[in-house]
Amino acid sequence: MASMTDIIFLLLIFFMITSTMVTPNAIKVLLPQGKQQTSAKPLARVIIDKELNYYTAFGNEDEMPIDIEELAAFLQDCAQKEPEMYVALYADERVPYREIVNVLNIANENQFKMVLATRKPDKKKRR
């Protein structure tokens, strides 16, 4: 017969195995507001923070710093792994439009499907 300590230990192991670790995104990006939230499942992510630093990730990988000159090659590598991928662009709302256009041009030249990430609009109080 199992002791109370054994049962607690087994429950602890069960919860440790079945729970998923949610790590907060270390890159702080304030997304612009948008009414439509995308339902597409992007596989490649491009992040531009307010200091115009670029980061990329594929699937569940962690975001890694990248130069804009290396972005096309990174996305082409991702497309080799998953031809039907979407590319999600997470750009801080303070990022100049020209930076977003640069990424859109790279996606367009390579026929990548692009999704712009937004956040839900803030709830406004009605008077």
PyMOL CGO cylinders between C-alpha atoms (Angstrom):
from pymol import cmd
from pymol.cgo import CYLINDER

trace = [
    CYLINDER, 0.00, 0.00, 0.00, 1.37, 3.43, -0.99, 0.3, 1, 1, 1, 1, 1, 1,
    CYLINDER, 1.37, 3.43, -0.99, 2.17, 5.91, 1.74, 0.3, 1, 1, 1, 1, 1, 1,
    CYLINDER, 2.17, 5.91, 1.74, 0.93, 9.48, 1.71, 0.3, 1, 1, 1, 1, 1, 1,
    CYLINDER, 0.93, 9.48, 1.71, 4.44, 10.70, 0.81, 0.3, 1, 1, 1, 1, 1, 1,
    CYLINDER, 4.44, 10.70, 0.81, 4.53, 8.40, -2.24, 0.3, 1, 1, 1, 1, 1, 1,
    CYLINDER, 4.53, 8.40, -2.24, 1.16, 9.68, -3.44, 0.3, 1, 1, 1, 1, 1, 1,
    CYLINDER, 1.16, 9.68, -3.44, 2.18, 13.32, -3.03, 0.3, 1, 1, 1, 1, 1, 1,
    CYLINDER, 2.18, 13.32, -3.03, 5.45, 12.62, -4.82, 0.3, 1, 1, 1, 1, 1, 1,
    CYLINDER, 5.45, 12.62, -4.82, 3.64, 10.93, -7.72, 0.3, 1, 1, 1, 1, 1, 1,
    CYLINDER, 3.64, 10.93, -7.72, 1.16, 13.81, -7.98, 0.3, 1, 1, 1, 1, 1, 1,
    CYLINDER, 1.16, 13.81, -7.98, 4.05, 16.27, -8.03, 0.3, 1, 1, 1, 1, 1, 1,
    CYLINDER, 4.05, 16.27, -8.03, 5.74, 14.36, -10.84, 0.3, 1, 1, 1, 1, 1, 1,
    CYLINDER, 5.74, 14.36, -10.84, 2.44, 14.11, -12.74, 0.3, 1, 1, 1, 1, 1, 1,
    CYLINDER, 2.44, 14.11, -12.74, 1.85, 17.87, -12.58, 0.3, 1, 1, 1, 1, 1, 1,
    CYLINDER, 1.85, 17.87, -12.58, 5.47, 18.64, -13.49, 0.3, 1, 1, 1, 1, 1, 1,
    CYLINDER, 5.47, 18.64, -13.49, 5.24, 16.46, -16.59, 0.3, 1, 1, 1, 1, 1, 1,
    CYLINDER, 5.24, 16.46, -16.59, 1.78, 17.56, -17.76, 0.3, 1, 1, 1, 1, 1, 1,
    CYLINDER, 1.78, 17.56, -17.76, 2.13, 21.29, -17.14, 0.3, 1, 1, 1, 1, 1, 1,
    CYLINDER, 2.13, 21.29, -17.14, 3.67, 23.45, -19.82, 0.3, 1, 1, 1, 1, 1, 1,
    CYLINDER, 3.67, 23.45, -19.82, 6.21, 26.09, -19.01, 0.3, 1, 1, 1, 1, 1, 1,
    CYLINDER, 6.21, 26.09, -19.01, 5.16, 29.49, -20.29, 0.3, 1, 1, 1, 1, 1, 1,
    CYLINDER, 5.16, 29.49, -20.29, 8.16, 31.75, -20.62, 0.3, 1, 1, 1, 1, 1, 1,
    CYLINDER, 8.16, 31.75, -20.62, 7.40, 35.44, -21.02, 0.3, 1, 1, 1, 1, 1, 1,
    CYLINDER, 7.40, 35.44, -21.02, 8.72, 37.03, -24.17, 0.3, 1, 1, 1, 1, 1, 1,
    CYLINDER, 8.72, 37.03, -24.17, 11.90, 38.88, -23.22, 0.3, 1, 1, 1, 1, 1, 1,
    CYLINDER, 11.90, 38.88, -23.22, 11.52, 41.26, -26.16, 0.3, 1, 1, 1, 1, 1, 1,
    CYLINDER, 11.52, 41.26, -26.16, 9.17, 44.09, -25.26, 0.3, 1, 1, 1, 1, 1, 1,
    CYLINDER, 9.17, 44.09, -25.26, 7.07, 45.17, -28.23, 0.3, 1, 1, 1, 1, 1, 1,
    CYLINDER, 7.07, 45.17, -28.23, 3.97, 47.34, -27.96, 0.3, 1, 1, 1, 1, 1, 1,
    CYLINDER, 3.97, 47.34, -27.96, 1.87, 46.21, -30.90, 0.3, 1, 1, 1, 1, 1, 1,
    CYLINDER, 1.87, 46.21, -30.90, -0.45, 48.63, -32.69, 0.3, 1, 1, 1, 1, 1, 1,
    CYLINDER, -0.45, 48.63, -32.69, -4.16, 48.18, -32.09, 0.3, 1, 1, 1, 1, 1, 1,
    CYLINDER, -4.16, 48.18, -32.09, -6.29, 46.34, -34.64, 0.3, 1, 1, 1, 1, 1, 1,
    CYLINDER, -6.29, 46.34, -34.64, -9.92, 45.21, -34.68, 0.3, 1, 1, 1, 1, 1, 1,
    CYLINDER, -9.92, 45.21, -34.68, -9.26, 41.96, -36.56, 0.3, 1, 1, 1, 1, 1, 1,
    CYLINDER, -9.26, 41.96, -36.56, -7.12, 39.37, -34.82, 0.3, 1, 1, 1, 1, 1, 1,
    CYLINDER, -7.12, 39.37, -34.82, -5.47, 36.96, -37.21, 0.3, 1, 1, 1, 1, 1, 1,
    CYLINDER, -5.47, 36.96, -37.21, -6.46, 33.31, -37.08, 0.3, 1, 1, 1, 1, 1, 1,
    CYLINDER, -6.46, 33.31, -37.08, -3.50, 32.20, -39.22, 0.3, 1, 1, 1, 1, 1, 1,
    CYLINDER, -3.50, 32.20, -39.22, -0.86, 30.12, -37.52, 0.3, 1, 1, 1, 1, 1, 1,
    CYLINDER, -0.86, 30.12, -37.52, 2.44, 31.84, -38.32, 0.3, 1, 1, 1, 1, 1, 1,
    CYLINDER, 2.44, 31.84, -38.32, 5.49, 29.64, -38.19, 0.3, 1, 1, 1, 1, 1, 1,
    CYLINDER, 5.49, 29.64, -38.19, 8.15, 32.29, -38.67, 0.3, 1, 1, 1, 1, 1, 1,
    CYLINDER, 8.15, 32.29, -38.67, 8.25, 35.43, -36.55, 0.3, 1, 1, 1, 1, 1, 1,
    CYLINDER, 8.25, 35.43, -36.55, 10.01, 38.71, -37.25, 0.3, 1, 1, 1, 1, 1, 1,
    CYLINDER, 10.01, 38.71, -37.25, 10.15, 41.13, -34.33, 0.3, 1, 1, 1, 1, 1, 1,
    CYLINDER, 10.15, 41.13, -34.33, 11.23, 44.77, -34.48, 0.3, 1, 1, 1, 1, 1, 1,
    CYLINDER, 11.23, 44.77, -34.48, 11.52, 46.51, -31.12, 0.3, 1, 1, 1, 1, 1, 1,
    CYLINDER, 11.52, 46.51, -31.12, 11.37, 50.26, -30.52, 0.3, 1, 1, 1, 1, 1, 1,
    CYLINDER, 11.37, 50.26, -30.52, 15.18, 50.55, -30.82, 0.3, 1, 1, 1, 1, 1, 1,
    CYLINDER, 15.18, 50.55, -30.82, 14.90, 48.98, -34.32, 0.3, 1, 1, 1, 1, 1, 1,
    CYLINDER, 14.90, 48.98, -34.32, 16.57, 45.74, -33.24, 0.3, 1, 1, 1, 1, 1, 1,
    CYLINDER, 16.57, 45.74, -33.24, 15.47, 42.77, -35.35, 0.3, 1, 1, 1, 1, 1, 1,
    CYLINDER, 15.47, 42.77, -35.35, 14.78, 39.29, -33.98, 0.3, 1, 1, 1, 1, 1, 1,
    CYLINDER, 14.78, 39.29, -33.98, 13.55, 36.14, -35.68, 0.3, 1, 1, 1, 1, 1, 1,
    CYLINDER, 13.55, 36.14, -35.68, 12.23, 32.75, -34.65, 0.3, 1, 1, 1, 1, 1, 1,
    CYLINDER, 12.23, 32.75, -34.65, 10.80, 29.67, -36.35, 0.3, 1, 1, 1, 1, 1, 1,
    CYLINDER, 10.80, 29.67, -36.35, 8.11, 27.54, -34.73, 0.3, 1, 1, 1, 1, 1, 1,
    CYLINDER, 8.11, 27.54, -34.73, 8.67, 27.23, -30.98, 0.3, 1, 1, 1, 1, 1, 1,
    CYLINDER, 8.67, 27.23, -30.98, 12.29, 28.38, -31.13, 0.3, 1, 1, 1, 1, 1, 1,
    CYLINDER, 12.29, 28.38, -31.13, 13.45, 31.32, -29.03, 0.3, 1, 1, 1, 1, 1, 1,
    CYLINDER, 13.45, 31.32, -29.03, 13.87, 34.69, -30.71, 0.3, 1, 1, 1, 1, 1, 1,
    CYLINDER, 13.87, 34.69, -30.71, 17.40, 35.40, -31.89, 0.3, 1, 1, 1, 1, 1, 1,
    CYLINDER, 17.40, 35.40, -31.89, 18.90, 38.75, -32.95, 0.3, 1, 1, 1, 1, 1, 1,
    CYLINDER, 18.90, 38.75, -32.95, 19.40, 39.17, -36.70, 0.3, 1, 1, 1, 1, 1, 1,
    CYLINDER, 19.40, 39.17, -36.70, 20.55, 41.86, -39.14, 0.3, 1, 1, 1, 1, 1, 1,
    CYLINDER, 20.55, 41.86, -39.14, 18.05, 43.02, -41.76, 0.3, 1, 1, 1, 1, 1, 1,
    CYLINDER, 18.05, 43.02, -41.76, 20.50, 41.86, -44.45, 0.3, 1, 1, 1, 1, 1, 1,
    CYLINDER, 20.50, 41.86, -44.45, 20.21, 38.27, -43.14, 0.3, 1, 1, 1, 1, 1, 1,
    CYLINDER, 20.21, 38.27, -43.14, 16.40, 38.27, -42.94, 0.3, 1, 1, 1, 1, 1, 1,
    CYLINDER, 16.40, 38.27, -42.94, 15.69, 37.00, -46.47, 0.3, 1, 1, 1, 1, 1, 1,
    CYLINDER, 15.69, 37.00, -46.47, 18.07, 34.05, -46.04, 0.3, 1, 1, 1, 1, 1, 1,
    CYLINDER, 18.07, 34.05, -46.04, 16.51, 33.17, -42.66, 0.3, 1, 1, 1, 1, 1, 1,
    CYLINDER, 16.51, 33.17, -42.66, 12.98, 33.21, -44.10, 0.3, 1, 1, 1, 1, 1, 1,
    CYLINDER, 12.98, 33.21, -44.10, 14.08, 31.15, -47.12, 0.3, 1, 1, 1, 1, 1, 1,
    CYLINDER, 14.08, 31.15, -47.12, 15.50, 28.53, -44.73, 0.3, 1, 1, 1, 1, 1, 1,
    CYLINDER, 15.50, 28.53, -44.73, 12.18, 28.49, -42.87, 0.3, 1, 1, 1, 1, 1, 1,
    CYLINDER, 12.18, 28.49, -42.87, 10.28, 28.07, -46.16, 0.3, 1, 1, 1, 1, 1, 1,
    CYLINDER, 10.28, 28.07, -46.16, 12.45, 25.05, -46.98, 0.3, 1, 1, 1, 1, 1, 1,
    CYLINDER, 12.45, 25.05, -46.98, 11.23, 23.43, -43.74, 0.3, 1, 1, 1, 1, 1, 1,
    CYLINDER, 11.23, 23.43, -43.74, 7.59, 24.52, -44.16, 0.3, 1, 1, 1, 1, 1, 1,
    CYLINDER, 7.59, 24.52, -44.16, 6.59, 25.75, -47.66, 0.3, 1, 1, 1, 1, 1, 1,
    CYLINDER, 6.59, 25.75, -47.66, 3.09, 26.86, -46.57, 0.3, 1, 1, 1, 1, 1, 1,
    CYLINDER, 3.09, 26.86, -46.57, 4.31, 28.98, -43.67, 0.3, 1, 1, 1, 1, 1, 1,
    CYLINDER, 4.31, 28.98, -43.67, 3.05, 32.38, -42.67, 0.3, 1, 1, 1, 1, 1, 1,
    CYLINDER, 3.05, 32.38, -42.67, 5.44, 35.06, -41.51, 0.3, 1, 1, 1, 1, 1, 1,
    CYLINDER, 5.44, 35.06, -41.51, 4.20, 37.15, -38.58, 0.3, 1, 1, 1, 1, 1, 1,
    CYLINDER, 4.20, 37.15, -38.58, 5.63, 40.64, -38.17, 0.3, 1, 1, 1, 1, 1, 1,
    CYLINDER, 5.63, 40.64, -38.17, 5.63, 41.94, -34.60, 0.3, 1, 1, 1, 1, 1, 1,
    CYLINDER, 5.63, 41.94, -34.60, 6.62, 45.59, -34.87, 0.3, 1, 1, 1, 1, 1, 1,
    CYLINDER, 6.62, 45.59, -34.87, 6.46, 48.04, -32.00, 0.3, 1, 1, 1, 1, 1, 1,
    CYLINDER, 6.46, 48.04, -32.00, 3.98, 50.81, -32.78, 0.3, 1, 1, 1, 1, 1, 1,
    CYLINDER, 3.98, 50.81, -32.78, 6.84, 53.35, -32.64, 0.3, 1, 1, 1, 1, 1, 1,
    CYLINDER, 6.84, 53.35, -32.64, 8.79, 51.63, -35.45, 0.3, 1, 1, 1, 1, 1, 1,
    CYLINDER, 8.79, 51.63, -35.45, 9.04, 53.88, -38.53, 0.3, 1, 1, 1, 1, 1, 1,
    CYLINDER, 9.04, 53.88, -38.53, 6.92, 52.78, -41.47, 0.3, 1, 1, 1, 1, 1, 1,
    CYLINDER, 6.92, 52.78, -41.47, 10.00, 52.38, -43.71, 0.3, 1, 1, 1, 1, 1, 1,
    CYLINDER, 10.00, 52.38, -43.71, 11.25, 49.52, -41.49, 0.3, 1, 1, 1, 1, 1, 1,
    CYLINDER, 11.25, 49.52, -41.49, 7.95, 47.67, -41.87, 0.3, 1, 1, 1, 1, 1, 1,
    CYLINDER, 7.95, 47.67, -41.87, 8.01, 48.27, -45.62, 0.3, 1, 1, 1, 1, 1, 1,
    CYLINDER, 8.01, 48.27, -45.62, 11.53, 46.76, -45.78, 0.3, 1, 1, 1, 1, 1, 1,
    CYLINDER, 11.53, 46.76, -45.78, 10.23, 43.53, -44.22, 0.3, 1, 1, 1, 1, 1, 1,
    CYLINDER, 10.23, 43.53, -44.22, 7.13, 43.52, -46.43, 0.3, 1, 1, 1, 1, 1, 1,
    CYLINDER, 7.13, 43.52, -46.43, 9.34, 43.95, -49.52, 0.3, 1, 1, 1, 1, 1, 1,
    CYLINDER, 9.34, 43.95, -49.52, 11.49, 40.97, -48.51, 0.3, 1, 1, 1, 1, 1, 1,
    CYLINDER, 11.49, 40.97, -48.51, 8.35, 38.87, -48.00, 0.3, 1, 1, 1, 1, 1, 1,
    CYLINDER, 8.35, 38.87, -48.00, 6.88, 40.02, -51.31, 0.3, 1, 1, 1, 1, 1, 1,
    CYLINDER, 6.88, 40.02, -51.31, 10.07, 39.30, -53.29, 0.3, 1, 1, 1, 1, 1, 1,
    CYLINDER, 10.07, 39.30, -53.29, 10.05, 35.72, -51.92, 0.3, 1, 1, 1, 1, 1, 1,
    CYLINDER, 10.05, 35.72, -51.92, 6.27, 35.17, -52.15, 0.3, 1, 1, 1, 1, 1, 1,
    CYLINDER, 6.27, 35.17, -52.15, 5.91, 34.67, -48.39, 0.3, 1, 1, 1, 1, 1, 1,
    CYLINDER, 5.91, 34.67, -48.39, 2.47, 35.05, -46.84, 0.3, 1, 1, 1, 1, 1, 1,
    CYLINDER, 2.47, 35.05, -46.84, 2.71, 37.88, -44.33, 0.3, 1, 1, 1, 1, 1, 1,
    CYLINDER, 2.71, 37.88, -44.33, 0.62, 38.58, -41.23, 0.3, 1, 1, 1, 1, 1, 1,
    CYLINDER, 0.62, 38.58, -41.23, 0.90, 41.81, -39.23, 0.3, 1, 1, 1, 1, 1, 1,
    CYLINDER, 0.90, 41.81, -39.23, 0.49, 41.22, -35.50, 0.3, 1, 1, 1, 1, 1, 1,
    CYLINDER, 0.49, 41.22, -35.50, -1.72, 43.66, -33.61, 0.3, 1, 1, 1, 1, 1, 1,
    CYLINDER, -1.72, 43.66, -33.61, -3.16, 43.88, -30.13, 0.3, 1, 1, 1, 1, 1, 1,
    CYLINDER, -3.16, 43.88, -30.13, -6.82, 44.15, -29.26, 0.3, 1, 1, 1, 1, 1, 1,
    CYLINDER, -6.82, 44.15, -29.26, -8.17, 47.70, -28.96, 0.3, 1, 1, 1, 1, 1, 1,
    CYLINDER, -8.17, 47.70, -28.96, -8.37, 49.12, -25.48, 0.3, 1, 1, 1, 1, 1, 1,
    CYLINDER, -8.37, 49.12, -25.48, -11.89, 49.20, -24.03, 0.3, 1, 1, 1, 1, 1, 1,
    CYLINDER, -11.89, 49.20, -24.03, -13.13, 52.79, -24.12, 0.3, 1, 1, 1, 1, 1, 1,
    CYLINDER, -13.13, 52.79, -24.12, -15.63, 53.98, -21.56, 0.3, 1, 1, 1, 1, 1, 1,
    CYLINDER, -15.63, 53.98, -21.56, -18.85, 55.26, -23.10, 0.3, 1, 1, 1, 1, 1, 1,
    CYLINDER, -18.85, 55.26, -23.10, -20.49, 58.30, -21.60, 0.3, 1, 1, 1, 1, 1, 1,
]
cmd.load_cgo(trace, "trace")
